[in-house]
Amino acid sequence: PENSRRCLLCSDDRQPKTILQEGHLDNHLRMCVEEGIDAMTAIRMATLNAAECFRLYDRGAIAPGYRADVVLLDDLEQFHVHKVWIRGELVAEEGKYLPEFKTHDISTVRNSVHLKDFSVDKFKMHLKSDHVHVIAIQPGGVVTKKETAHIPVENGEFVFSPDNDIVKVAVVERHQMTGNVACGFLKGYGIKEGAVALSIAHDSHNIIVTGVSDEEMAFAVEKLKEQNGGIVLVKNGEVIESMPMPIAGLMSDQSGEWVKQKLIDIHDKAYSELGVAGDVEPVMTLCFMSLAVIPEIKLTDMGLFDVGTFSFIPVECEA
């Protein structure tokens, strides 16, 4: 009660599937009220507080001189939205968007996957030791553990074993055609067949790919380039599911409902056909493995990064 005027409601990286099933700020308001926060206080955190924080002084409240952005709710517990007005115009009613829907030309941001001299050989690591640093996934979050492990190595290259929950992971630079490709090892993802490649890899958004062999990983990267980015699942040299994201390799040009269904299909195939661990979100988890500001260890196109020391470290452990 004493500091609520300094609190905002927000969320980051909420997928269309989550928004359509659970909601967005309405979901946050329900959570607040369920936990005992007064409904008026919660609404203020979702509206006026946020507007004032970001200096949007023409909105956030209903008052003379303010923009007529108004949400009409059915109740103050479930926060079901009955109608929405933007600048005084009725734009939504009972979950339906009312104004004319217009699409815009995306040609200037369409071709965003630029690879230089890419081939399967880029994934060769020429290891001199079987003792390596490992990015260990912690289910239910994006924090990773910095661990070490002994891995099977033949002729200087990692050999995948379905009995060992460690796979190769790589980040491929896709913006400036540097040709950078860095490889590391991922523990806890659970994949047993094929490969998964994404052009969403926070925050640099290079390509991140993991799989059971260099060949499957390279095939996934090539297919990702062909579809102008997004998500690709491959198995035995074939694409088993994909979602093109032609807008900068980060956004779909289809509807939220279409994206929702695609994500459901991608998740189903990742679990049922590729063997991704059931307690791991296959897309969101992988796209955060390159975010080099979240502890303890991540992979960028320049190499393995220890967030604790804020420095790059070798994949192989010192003897």
WOHU-V973095 format. One record per residue. N is the residue number from 1. SS is DSSP state (h for helix, s for strand, l for the rest). PHI is phi in degrees with one decimal (999 if undefined). PSI is psi in whole degrees, 0 to 359 (* if undefined). Layout:
n-><N:N>
ss-><SS:SS>
phi-><PHI:PHI>
psi-><PSI:PSI>
//
This chain:
n-><1:2:3:4:5:6:7:8:9:10:11:12:13:14:15:16:17:18:19:20:21:22:23:24:25:26:27:28:29:30:31:32:33:34:35:36:37:38:39:40:41:42:43:44:45:46:47:48:49:50:51:52:53:54:55:56:57:58:59:60:61:62:63:64:65:66:67:68:69:70:71:72:73:74:75:76:77:78:79:80:81:82:83:84:85:86:87:88:89:90:91:92:93:94:95:96:97:98:99:100:101:102:103:104:105:106:107:108:109:110:111:112:113:114:115:116:117:118:119:120:121:122:123:124:125:126:127:128:129:130:131:132:133:134:135:136:137:138:139:140:141:142:143:144:145:146:147:148:149:150:151:152:153:154:155:156:157:158:159:160:161:162:163:164:165:166:167:168:169:170:171:172:173:174:175:176:177:178:179:180:181:182:183:184:185:186:187:188:189:190:191:192:193:194:195:196:197:198:199:200:201:202:203:204:205:206:207:208:209:210:211:212:213:214:215:216:217:218:219:220:221:222:223:224:225:226:227:228:229:230:231:232:233:234:235:236:237:238:239:240:241:242:243:244:245:246:247:248:249:250:251:252:253:254:255:256:257:258:259:260:261:262:263:264:265:266:267:268:269:270:271:272:273:274:275:276:277:278:279:280:281:282:283:284:285:286:287:288:289:290:291:292:293:294:295:296:297:298:299:300:301:302:303:304:305:306:307:308:309:310:311:312:313:314:315:316:317:318:319>
ss-><l:l:l:h:h:h:l:l:l:l:l:l:l:l:l:h:h:h:h:h:h:h:l:l:h:h:h:h:h:h:h:h:h:h:l:l:l:l:h:h:h:h:h:h:h:h:l:h:h:h:h:h:h:l:l:l:l:l:l:l:l:l:l:l:l:l:l:l:l:s:s:s:s:l:l:l:l:l:l:l:s:s:s:s:s:s:l:l:s:s:s:s:s:l:l:s:s:l:l:l:l:l:l:l:l:l:h:h:h:l:l:l:l:l:l:l:l:l:l:h:h:h:h:l:l:l:l:l:l:l:s:s:s:s:s:s:s:l:l:l:l:l:l:s:s:s:s:s:s:s:l:l:s:s:l:l:s:s:l:l:l:l:l:l:l:s:s:s:s:s:s:s:l:l:l:l:l:l:l:l:s:s:s:s:s:s:s:l:l:l:l:l:l:l:s:s:s:s:l:l:l:l:l:l:l:l:s:s:s:s:s:l:l:h:h:h:h:h:h:h:h:h:h:h:h:h:l:l:l:s:s:s:s:s:s:l:l:s:s:s:s:s:s:s:l:l:s:l:l:l:s:l:l:l:l:h:h:h:h:h:h:h:h:h:h:h:h:h:h:h:h:h:l:l:l:l:l:l:l:l:l:h:h:h:h:h:h:l:l:l:l:l:l:l:l:l:s:s:s:s:l:l:s:s:s:s:l:l:l:l:s:s:s:l:l:s:l:l:l>
phi-><999:-80.3:-123.5:-62.2:-72.3:-107.7:-113.6:-121.9:-106.6:-161.2:-149.0:-124.2:55.3:-96.7:-74.1:-53.3:-57.7:-69.1:-62.5:-72.5:-90.6:-111.5:101.2:-126.0:-65.3:-63.1:-64.4:-64.5:-63.9:-60.5:-62.4:-60.5:-66.0:-60.3:-90.9:98.0:-79.4:-58.8:-59.5:-65.3:-64.8:-63.5:-62.6:-62.0:-66.4:-85.5:-125.3:-61.1:-59.3:-66.1:-62.0:-68.0:-58.5:-95.4:59.2:-93.6:-77.1:-101.0:-152.5:102.7:-153.7:-104.9:-161.0:-56.7:88.0:-88.7:-61.9:-84.1:-95.0:-133.1:-115.1:-101.7:-101.7:-78.0:-158.7:-113.5:-124.4:-91.1:56.4:-68.7:-85.3:-89.3:-145.0:-135.0:-116.4:-121.7:51.5:84.1:-98.2:-68.3:-114.0:-152.1:-147.5:49.4:81.5:-110.8:-83.2:-96.7:-65.7:-63.1:-94.3:-120.9:-100.8:-119.8:-65.6:-111.5:-60.5:-73.4:-122.1:-79.8:-94.0:-114.0:-103.1:-116.4:-112.7:-116.5:51.8:-81.3:-157.9:-60.0:-64.7:-63.1:-91.8:-70.9:-111.3:51.7:-71.0:-107.1:-143.0:-96.7:-103.2:-132.9:-76.9:-131.5:-85.4:-98.8:-69.0:-107.2:-54.7:88.7:-157.7:-115.2:-73.2:-119.5:-102.7:-88.6:-126.6:-121.9:-156.3:-97.6:-119.1:-72.0:-131.3:-131.5:52.2:81.2:-122.3:-65.2:-117.1:-69.6:-131.3:-62.9:-83.5:-117.8:-77.9:-131.8:-131.0:-76.6:-131.6:-139.5:-118.0:-114.1:-65.0:-129.0:-105.0:-105.8:54.5:-78.2:80.9:-65.0:-139.2:-119.4:-119.7:-151.7:-130.7:-119.4:-117.7:99.5:-75.1:89.9:-59.6:-115.3:-144.7:67.8:-156.5:-126.7:-130.3:-133.1:-101.5:-103.6:-147.9:-54.3:-103.9:-81.5:56.3:-82.3:-83.1:-118.9:-144.2:-139.9:-178.1:-90.3:-154.3:-60.6:-66.3:-65.0:-64.8:-64.6:-61.9:-63.8:-64.2:-62.3:-67.4:-63.6:-63.7:-60.1:-96.4:63.1:93.8:117.4:-132.5:-137.1:-115.0:-126.7:-153.7:53.9:73.5:-134.3:-78.2:-99.9:-166.3:-159.7:-137.1:-63.3:-127.8:-70.9:-83.1:61.7:71.9:-125.8:-133.8:-82.3:-101.6:-101.7:-74.4:-60.4:-66.1:-65.4:-62.6:-56.1:-66.7:-61.8:-63.3:-61.2:-64.3:-63.9:-61.8:-58.7:-68.8:-60.6:-78.1:-79.6:-106.5:-99.7:81.8:-57.2:-57.4:-64.3:-95.1:-115.7:-78.8:-63.1:-89.1:-60.7:-62.3:-65.5:-70.2:-95.1:-74.0:-112.9:-86.1:-82.0:-124.6:-110.7:-58.5:-105.2:-149.5:-141.9:-124.1:-113.7:-68.7:-100.1:136.7:-79.0:-120.8:-90.7:-69.6:-62.9:-93.8:50.8:-151.0:-75.7:-129.7:-71.3:-64.9:-80.3:-77.5:-69.7:-65.0>
psi-><328:333:16:334:352:13:142:158:133:169:160:144:49:118:157:322:316:317:316:331:320:338:186:255:330:324:319:319:319:317:317:311:321:328:8:5:137:138:320:321:317:315:321:321:331:345:278:314:316:317:317:321:317:15:34:76:0:10:178:351:166:106:160:135:350:155:140:66:111:134:125:117:151:329:174:30:308:340:42:128:121:310:156:133:137:126:35:356:131:115:344:144:126:47:3:134:129:321:166:137:127:140:154:155:129:13:329:343:15:312:86:2:103:111:141:124:38:137:172:334:339:341:359:137:342:55:142:354:154:5:112:159:145:137:110:115:138:109:140:5:188:358:139:159:141:111:168:155:157:129:156:128:134:127:39:5:144:139:118:139:126:343:350:114:53:131:161:143:144:150:126:119:134:6:309:7:47:338:3:131:124:141:150:197:139:131:135:356:324:356:135:341:154:209:158:131:140:149:8:111:91:141:352:341:46:182:133:136:141:151:183:349:157:323:316:320:316:320:318:319:316:318:326:319:318:325:13:37:177:229:136:132:128:155:127:42:20:147:121:341:150:158:105:139:78:344:96:15:13:339:145:155:14:180:162:324:321:316:319:312:322:317:320:315:319:315:315:314:322:319:311:326:329:344:18:141:138:337:12:130:112:328:303:320:312:321:347:357:356:7:97:30:2:124:160:338:137:173:126:178:350:355:187:131:124:110:329:315:354:53:156:144:155:151:319:139:150:143:*>
//
